[in-house]
């Protein structure tokens, strides 16, 4: 089976919203390849480093929230 990396990236970006703290930081305990692709798409700042969290860009924050609501929100809320 081939994996749709765009779907993986959307899910990871949505889950970053779930672990959001300090305004724009999220825990980066996700697949490194997905995190690298999100960086290349300009949704997060460079994830490489010792920090256990990553900083989302303004576009990343907006898209992360939108995807989280789309994927995990209950209808009518």
C-alpha positions in Angstrom: 0.0 0.0 0.0 1.2 3.5 -0.8 1.0 6.1 1.9 -0.5 9.5 1.1 2.1 11.8 2.8 -0.2 14.8 2.4 -2.8 13.1 4.6 -0.1 12.2 7.1 1.1 15.8 7.1 -2.4 17.2 7.6 -3.0 14.8 10.6 0.3 15.7 12.2 -0.4 19.4 11.7 -3.9 19.0 13.3 -2.4 17.1 16.2 0.2 19.8 16.8 -2.8 22.0 17.7 -3.8 19.5 20.4 -0.4 20.0 22.1 -0.1 23.8 21.6 1.3 25.7 24.5 3.0 29.1 25.1 1.0 30.6 22.2 2.8 29.0 19.3 4.8 26.1 20.5 3.7 22.4 20.2 5.3 19.1 21.3 7.2 17.6 18.4 6.9 13.9 19.2 5.8 13.1 15.7 7.4 11.4 12.7 10.6 13.3 11.7 9.9 13.0 8.0 6.4 14.6 8.5 7.9 17.3 10.6 10.5 18.0 7.9 7.8 18.3 5.3 5.7 20.6 7.4 8.9 22.8 7.8 9.3 22.8 4.0 5.7 23.8 3.6 6.3 26.7 6.0 3.9 25.6 8.7 6.6 25.2 11.4 10.0 26.6 12.0 13.0 24.3 11.7 12.3 21.3 14.0 15.9 20.2 14.3 17.4 20.9 17.7 17.3 19.8 21.4 14.0 21.5 22.2 11.1 19.1 22.8 8.7 21.5 21.1 8.5 23.3 17.7 7.3 26.8 16.9 4.4 27.0 14.4 4.4 29.9 11.9 1.3 32.1 11.7 0.0 30.2 8.7 0.8 26.9 10.6 -1.3 28.1 13.6 -4.3 29.0 11.4 -4.1 25.7 9.3 -3.4 23.6 12.4 -6.6 24.9 14.1 -8.7 24.5 11.0 -7.5 21.0 10.4 -8.0 20.1 14.1 -11.6 21.3 14.0 -12.3 19.6 10.7 -10.8 16.3 11.7 -11.7 16.0 15.4 -14.5 18.5 16.1 -18.0 17.2 16.8 -20.8 18.5 14.4 -22.8 21.4 15.8 -20.1 22.6 18.2 
